Structure formats: structure tokens, C-alpha cells
């Protein structure tokens, strides 16, 4: 395996790594419940599991029906 011929300074190493950053996640607001959630993720509200504004898995105490796809 090739090895570097010369040592790179701390400044060069840190300058290269400045571009490795964590992006801020995009947060959406549900039109049905008004809850903030991550895009393309299911989320719970009062025990019900929602995805794209529809109940996917109803909670134990919920009387809601599951939407047919």
C-alpha cells in the first residue's frame, strides 16, 4: 500500500475535513394532525401510527379504522 512521502500539516488536514458536516434534517408538518415529523418516516400521535397523513396502525384505545391502500 502506498504511504505518504511527506507529513501533512494539521492545517491541511483540518482544511480538508471542514466539508464533512451533518445536514439539518427536513421537518414536515402533517396536514391531518398538525404534528411535526421527518419526511418519509412514520410517526406516532396519541398511540396511532401515521404515514402521509393516514393511520397505518391504530392504537389500542383508538376507534379509528385503517385506511386501505
C-alpha positions, -999 to +999 in steps of 0.1 A: +000+000+000+013+035-008+022+057+021+025+094+021+060+106+013+057+138+034+037+145+065+007+168+060+003+196+085-026+199+109-039+229+090-041+210+057-058+180+074-084+203+091-090+223+059-098+191+041-122+180+068-142+212+071-166+200+044-177+169+064-207+183+081-240+169+094-270+182+074-301+196+093-330+171+089-360+184+070-391+185+092-426+185+077-459+193+094-488+168+090-519+184+074-541+159+093-527+161+128-505+192+127-476+172+142-440+179+130-422+148+117-394+138+095-400+134+058-407+098+045-410+085+081-439+071+100-448+090+133-469+084+163-497+106+176-517+096+206-508+059+201-517+058+164-490+053+138-494+078+109-477+079+074-485+106+048-515+118+069-532+084+071-534+060+101-513+029+093-516+012+127-543+023+151-536+025+188-550+001+214-575+027+227-583+042+193-615+036+174-601+046+140-602+024+110-571+015+090-570+032+055-570+008+026-541+014+001 
